[in-house]
Amino acid sequence: MLIPSRRWPLIAAIVVLIVHGAAVLTLGIVVPPDSVKFSRWADMLIANRFNVAATADAADARNLPAGMYMFFVTLVALAKLVAGAKWAMVLVAVNLIFDAVTAAILVRLVILATRSVAAVLLAIATWLVCFDLVTWVRMPLTDVPFLLTSFAAFASLAVPKKRLVLAALLSVTALLLRPVGFLWLILLAVVYLVVSGRVSRRRVITVGLLVAALTFAGHTLLVRYPERWPIAAFARSVRWDARAYQRGDVVFQRAETSHRPPSTIVDYAAITADRFVHFFAFTAASFSRSHKLTNAAYYVPLYLLAIVAAVRRRDDVTILCAVIVLAVAFWHSLVIVDYDWRYRLPVLPHLIFMAACAIPSTKSRLPPCDG
């Protein structure tokens, strides 16, 4: 019996909720250092009677203003008021729901793009077995809420009946969750311009490459000469970034990936180029053999299928997914590639969508559905 196309997103959400929920119950909740910091700030926020400004001023942030994280800190504070010491469980439960909803949105987009049962099944299976997703769902952090809001905003613009107000609200929420949300605001604006026919894809790619080249050159000079940064705002962040380059850091806290301390402009540029490549890395020296094999079995086919889709398909949504993935990788090559590849999470739905779209057409087809 053929399952109606409108049922597949619900099926995906239920299956993801069950499978990833079981994984969380089996593996347990993890409260990493950033969550501990957010918990401490949430206690301050409650003590200050939810005076966000006073809490942000008093909070000790490393290289970015604490105020940029106050939206999520407020959510942590509310979870503490509701559940007390079990606040982390509340946020992980919310993560599981957001995880399932994101999977449903992904499947909906795959249906609209392919109407292929095989593509839908591949998307669901790839989402289910993605250990990176399970890893971050288990932690009370901003990652999974940001994953949902950023991808849902993209999907709101990619469907035939574009939902601009919803996309705008989701984009603003993403910006409040993570400082890098500003990049997604730019990318989503580009998506809208292309899918609405206001700007051609070719022009976007041409301008994007030019901007990337200029940014790469300017950033290389900046980290070589951080004292030339002319604005007091973000001077702390610029110095932090420059120190990472001066140490030769490629993947943060993974010394085996580091370069020798750079001495020339070319050395600084080489670090950025290596970071871009490492954004897509799926193994590390500290990984066990089974971990390396498992990651290779997942990411090698994912990357290859995504490349096939980018080459073979000519639709705006697939090409824009590729643009987003490359833009996010480029941004983090300038700023940081974290030791656990945390910041790759928001582009996984785009990669999985592209991989699903690479599946050749089959006889088993879903009926058309509206956006």
C-alpha positions, 0 to 999 in steps of 0.5 A: 500500500502506497503511503500518502506523501503527507504522512511521511514527515509524521512517520519520520518524526515519530521514528526519529523520536523513538530511535534517538530517544532510546539512544539518549536514554541508553547513553545518558545526558551529558552536561558539557562545560558550556552548559555548566556556564549557561547554568551559572549564568541562569542562576545569576539571571534568576537572582537578578530577577531576570534583569538580562542587562545586569546579568550580561554585564556581570557574566564572564565571557571569553571572547564574545559578549555574554549578552549574545547568549542571554536568550538561551540563558533565559530558557535555561533559567525557565527550565530551572524554575520548572524542573529545578535540578533536573533542568538539563532533562527538560532541555534535552527533551526539547532537543529530542522534539526539535530533532524530530521536527527537523527530520520531518521538515527535511523529509517534506523538502525531499518529497517536494524535490524528488517525489521518490520513495527511495529518496525519502527512505534514504533521508530518514535512514541517514538522519537516524544513524547520524551519530553527530545528531545523537551526540548534540541532542544529549546536551543542553546547548544551543545547537539543536534549537539552532539546527531547527530554526536555521533549517526551518527558515531555509525550508520556509523559503524553499517550498513553492508557497514561500512563508516569508514571515515564518522565515523571518521569525525563525531567522531572528530566533536563530540569531538570538540563539547563536552569534553565527546567526548573522551569517545565516541571516545573510545566507537566507536573504540570498536564498530568498532573492534566488528562489523568488527570481530577483537575482540569478543563481549565477550572479549570486555565485559570482558575487559570492566568490568575489566576496569570499576572495576579498574576505579571505585576503582581508582576514589574512592581513587582520590575523597577521596584524590584529593591532590594526583592527580599528574598532573597539567592538569585537577587538577582544574576539579579533585578538583571540582569533589572531592568537589561535593563528599565531599558535598555528591552530587548525582544529581547536584543541587538536594539536596534531592538526596544527601548523608551525607558528606562521611567519609569512602571509602565505603561512597564515593563508595556509592555516585558513585553507587547511581549516576549510578542508578540516571542516569536512573531516570525519576522523581524528588521531584520537578516534578509535579504529571502530570510530574512524571506520564508522565515521568513514562509512557514514560521511564518505557516501554522504559527501559523494552523494551530495557532490553528485547532486550538486553536479547533476541537478540544476534546481535552485534548492539543491544548488543553494544547499551547496552554497550554504554548506560551502559558505558555513565551512568558509566562515568557520575556516576563518574563525574556528573549527572546533575539536568535536566538529560541533559547528558542522551540525547546522549544515547536516540537513542540507547535506542529507537533502542533497544526498537524497536528491542524488538517488536516481528516479525509481518506479516507486513514486510519491504523488505530488504535494503542495508546498 
